[in-house]
Amino acid sequence: YAVTFTLQGFGPVKREGIVLSGTFIATVDQDLKVGGVQEAITVTGEPPIVDVASARTEQTFSGATVSDIPSGRQYFSFTALVPAINVQGNDVGSSSGPIFSVFQIHGGRRNEGQVQVNGQGAGYQCMGVSGYTPEVGNAEEINVTLSGALAESVNGGPQVNVIQKQGGNSFSGNMFFNYAGDAFQTENLSAAQKASGLTPISLQKLWDINPTFGGPVMRDRVWFFGSFRHQGNRQRINMFTNAHAGDATKWTYDPTTKQAIDDGTWKNYSGRLTWQVPPRNKNDGCMNVQYNCQQCIEGGSRSGLSFTGLIASPEAQSFT
């Protein structure tokens, strides 16, 4: 933001480079010198780092931080970085994919953590999360509120608000690509563990492809931003496929020698249109369409938990 100070009989001063992240309220003071109006001073500086107008406790991850931190680029990749938040379900090397993760604080209940997109709730009625997982890889910022939330909050738990990017006055795009195979994985089992027959979950492959593009529809008035993200993973688990799978005449389990696969595939389409009607207000419209398919190849699950997919036969596919 930029603020211009003017007063008759004094020289105008313009303050630039004021960044307001999250719900931070900054007080910007400026001294004016006596002088003609033809004199102009431009000062570039940061706002105060202490918010004296609000008792809210929060932490904000900027878009640059989201891009720089090596993570799975999911919202739970960042709740795990905030002190005092208890996260259930951590991602290792982007192997989990965009599944939801519950979180709480101060000994609260599991359903108190709230996930929001541009300030709008993205969770179930009685739980702050849902099968919908916000696309955070291209977020303008991620704001995590720990306490002191506003009156519209349904409970006293932490809130994660994902602020999506909007286009600007120039056309620009970005491309993110990530891939890993079994050659990128190692293990730390001891000789005694291996002798007992314990084997690690083996990665087969995982990928993440994420192109984005944005720009102006009408300069200084209307902008757009869109992205597409395709993610997937395949992991070998400690069970074998069923030779009777798909055979309605046989209801018994007959293991083969082929190791089963825990699989997941996710596709996310998102777009945002921003219209600045008066100079001080903006109208936003956004759309987000997600497709996910877990345990769709061989029905294996490395956890058996309902939020990562049930242990099911290949024909019992899950698609939402």
C-alpha positions in Angstrom: 0.0 0.0 0.0 1.0 3.7 -0.4 -0.3 6.5 1.8 0.0 10.2 0.9 -0.1 12.9 3.6 -1.2 16.4 2.5 -2.0 19.5 4.5 -2.3 23.1 3.2 0.9 25.0 3.9 3.0 21.8 4.2 4.9 19.7 1.7 3.2 16.4 0.8 4.8 13.2 1.8 4.1 9.8 0.3 4.8 6.6 2.2 5.3 3.5 0.0 6.0 -0.2 0.7 3.5 -0.6 3.5 2.6 -4.3 3.6 -0.5 -5.4 5.6 -0.5 -9.1 6.1 -3.5 -11.0 7.5 -5.6 -8.8 9.7 -2.7 -6.6 10.9 -3.8 -3.0 11.7 -0.9 -0.6 11.2 -0.6 2.9 12.6 1.5 5.0 10.2 2.6 8.4 11.5 4.4 11.0 9.5 5.9 14.5 10.1 5.2 17.2 7.6 7.6 20.1 6.9 6.5 23.6 6.1 6.9 24.2 2.4 5.2 24.8 -1.0 2.9 22.2 -2.5 5.4 21.8 -5.4 7.7 20.0 -3.1 7.1 16.3 -2.7 8.9 13.7 -0.5 8.5 9.9 -1.0 9.5 7.6 1.9 9.7 3.9 1.5 9.5 1.9 4.7 7.9 -0.9 6.6 4.9 -0.4 9.0 5.2 -0.9 12.7 5.6 -4.6 13.6 3.3 -4.4 16.7 -0.5 -4.2 16.2 -1.7 -2.0 19.0 -5.4 -2.0 17.7 -6.2 -5.7 18.1 -5.7 -8.5 20.6 -5.7 -11.2 17.9 -2.8 -13.6 17.9 -1.9 -14.8 14.4 0.9 -15.9 12.1 1.1 -15.1 8.4 2.9 -17.0 5.7 3.5 -14.8 2.7 3.3 -16.2 -0.9 7.1 -16.0 -1.1 7.4 -18.2 2.0 4.8 -20.7 0.7 6.9 -21.0 -2.5 10.3 -21.2 -0.7 9.5 -23.8 2.0 10.2 -27.3 0.8 6.9 -29.0 1.6 4.0 -30.9 0.2 2.3 -27.5 -0.5 -0.8 -28.4 1.5 -2.5 -26.4 4.2 -1.4 -28.9 6.9 2.2 -28.4 5.8 2.0 -25.0 7.4 -0.2 -25.6 10.4 2.5 -28.0 11.5 5.0 -25.1 11.5 3.0 -23.0 13.9 3.9 -23.4 17.6 1.1 -24.6 19.9 -1.0 -26.2 17.1 -1.5 -29.9 17.4 -1.8 -31.4 13.9 -3.1 -34.9 13.4 -1.7 -36.3 10.2 1.7 -35.1 8.9 2.9 -35.3 5.4 6.4 -36.7 4.5 7.8 -35.8 1.2 4.3 -35.0 -0.3 3.4 -38.7 0.0 0.0 -38.1 1.6 -1.5 -35.9 -1.1 -4.2 -33.3 -0.5 -6.2 -35.1 2.2 -7.8 -33.1 5.0 -6.1 -32.8 8.4 -7.7 -31.9 11.7 -5.9 -29.6 14.1 -6.5 -28.0 17.5 -4.9 -25.8 20.1 -4.9 -25.3 23.9 -6.3 -28.8 24.5 -9.3 -28.2 22.4 -11.3 -30.7 20.4 -10.3 -32.1 17.1 -13.2 -30.4 15.3 -12.3 -26.9 16.4 -9.7 -26.1 13.8 -11.3 -24.1 10.9 -10.1 -24.0 7.3 -11.2 -20.9 5.3 -10.7 -19.6 1.7 -10.7 -15.8 1.4 -12.5 -15.7 4.8 -15.2 -18.2 3.9 -15.5 -21.4 5.7 -14.5 -24.6 3.8 -15.4 -27.2 6.4 -18.4 -29.3 7.4 -21.1 -27.9 9.7 -19.8 -29.7 12.8 -16.1 -29.8 11.8 -13.8 -27.2 10.5 -12.4 -29.3 7.7 -13.9 -31.4 4.9 -13.0 -33.4 1.9 -12.3 -30.2 0.1 -8.7 -29.2 0.5 -7.8 -25.6 -0.5 -5.0 -25.2 -3.1 -2.3 -23.4 -1.2 0.6 -23.7 -3.7 -0.4 -20.4 -5.3 -1.8 -18.6 -2.3 -1.1 -14.9 -1.9 -0.7 -15.6 1.8 -1.8 -18.1 4.5 -3.1 -16.5 7.7 -3.2 -18.6 10.9 -5.3 -17.2 13.8 -4.6 -18.7 17.2 -6.8 -16.5 19.4 -8.8 -13.3 19.5 -10.9 -14.2 16.4 -13.9 -12.1 15.5 -17.5 -12.7 16.7 -18.5 -14.7 13.6 -16.2 -17.6 14.6 -18.2 -20.7 15.5 -15.7 -21.7 18.2 -12.5 -20.7 19.9 -10.2 -22.9 17.9 -7.5 -21.9 15.4 -8.3 -20.7 11.9 -6.4 -21.2 8.7 -7.4 -18.6 6.1 -6.0 -19.2 2.6 -6.0 -16.0 0.6 -5.9 -16.7 -3.1 -3.9 -14.8 -5.7 -5.5 -12.3 -8.0 -4.3 -11.1 -11.4 -2.5 -7.8 -12.0 -2.0 -5.3 -14.9 0.5 -7.5 -16.7 0.2 -11.0 -18.0 2.3 -13.6 -16.2 2.4 -17.3 -15.5 4.3 -19.9 -13.5 5.0 -23.6 -13.8 5.7 -26.0 -10.8 6.7 -29.6 -11.3 7.7 -32.2 -8.8 8.4 -35.9 -9.3 10.0 -38.7 -7.2 10.4 -42.4 -7.7 11.7 -45.3 -5.6 15.3 -44.2 -6.3 14.7 -41.1 -4.2 13.7 -43.1 -1.1 15.9 -44.6 1.6 15.2 -46.5 4.8 16.6 -46.6 8.3 15.7 -50.1 9.5 18.2 -51.8 11.7 19.5 -55.3 10.9 17.4 -56.7 13.8 14.2 -55.2 12.4 14.9 -56.6 8.9 15.6 -60.0 10.4 12.2 -59.9 12.1 10.6 -59.5 8.7 9.7 -55.8 9.0 9.8 -53.9 5.7 9.2 -50.2 5.0 6.4 -48.8 2.9 8.0 -48.4 -0.5 7.4 -45.5 -2.7 6.6 -46.3 -6.3 6.2 -42.8 -7.6 4.6 -39.4 -6.9 4.1 -36.3 -8.9 2.8 -32.7 -8.7 2.2 -30.5 -11.8 0.9 -27.0 -11.3 0.7 -24.3 -14.1 -0.8 -20.9 -13.4 -1.6 -17.8 -15.4 -3.1 -14.4 -14.7 -3.5 -10.9 -16.0 -5.8 -8.0 -16.8 -9.2 -8.1 -18.4 -9.4 -4.3 -18.1 -6.3 -2.5 -16.8 -6.7 -1.0 -13.3 -10.3 -2.4 -13.1 -10.7 -6.1 -13.7 -8.2 -9.0 -13.3 -8.2 -12.8 -13.6 -6.1 -15.6 -12.2 -6.3 -19.3 -12.9 -4.5 -22.5 -12.0 -4.6 -26.2 -12.6 -2.9 -28.8 -10.3 -2.6 -32.5 -10.9 -1.2 -34.6 -8.1 -0.8 -38.4 -7.6 1.1 -41.0 -5.6 1.6 -44.7 -5.7 3.0 -46.6 -2.7 3.6 -50.3 -2.1 2.1 -51.5 1.1 2.6 -54.6 3.3 -0.2 -56.7 1.8 -0.8 -58.6 -1.4 -3.4 -58.3 -4.1 -6.4 -60.7 -4.1 -6.5 -63.3 -6.8 -10.3 -63.4 -6.4 -10.8 -59.7 -6.8 -13.6 -59.0 -9.2 -14.9 -62.5 -9.1 -18.5 -62.4 -7.7 -18.5 -66.2 -7.3 -15.6 -66.2 -4.8 -15.7 -64.4 -1.4 -12.4 -65.5 0.1 -9.1 -63.8 0.1 -6.4 -65.6 -2.0 -3.2 -63.6 -1.9 -1.0 -63.4 -5.0 2.7 -62.7 -5.0 2.1 -59.1 -6.2 2.5 -56.4 -3.6 -0.6 -54.1 -3.3 -0.5 -50.4 -4.1 -1.9 -47.5 -2.1 -2.8 -45.0 -4.8 -4.3 -41.5 -5.0 -5.0 -39.1 -7.8 -6.2 -35.5 -7.4 -7.1 -32.8 -9.9 -7.8 -29.2 -9.0 -9.2 -26.4 -11.3 -9.4 -22.9 -9.8 -10.1 -19.5 -11.1 -10.6 -16.0 -9.6 -12.0 -12.8 -11.1 -11.5 -9.5 -9.3 -13.4 -6.3 -10.1 -12.4 -3.0 -8.5 -15.6 -0.9 -8.6 -14.7 2.1 -6.4 -11.0 2.8 -5.7 -11.3 1.5 -2.1 -13.4 -1.7 -2.7 -13.1 -4.9 -4.7 -15.6 -7.6 -5.7 -14.3 -11.1 -6.0 -15.7 -14.2 -7.7 -13.9 -17.5 -7.5 -14.5 -21.1 -8.5 -12.7 -24.3 -7.4 -13.4 -27.7 -8.8 -11.7 -30.8 -7.3 -11.7 -34.4 -8.4 -10.1 -37.1 -6.2 -9.8 -40.8 -6.5 -8.2 -42.8 -3.7 -7.6 -46.6 -3.6 -8.9 -46.8 -7.2 -6.3 -49.2 -8.5 -5.9 -52.0 -6.0 -7.8 -50.9 -2.9 -4.8 -50.8 -0.6 -4.4 -48.3 2.2 -1.2 -47.7 4.2 -3.2 -46.6 7.3 -6.8 -47.9 7.1 -8.1 -44.6 8.4 -11.3 -43.3 6.8 -9.8 -40.0 5.9 -7.0 -41.6 3.8 -9.3 -44.3 2.3 -10.7 -47.5 3.6 -9.0 -50.8 3.1 -11.2 -52.0 0.2 -11.1 -54.3 -2.8 -10.3 -52.9 -6.2 -13.9 -52.9 -7.3 -14.9 -50.8 -4.3 -13.5 -47.6 -5.8 -13.8 -44.2 -4.1 -14.5 -41.3 -6.4 -15.8 -37.8 -5.4 
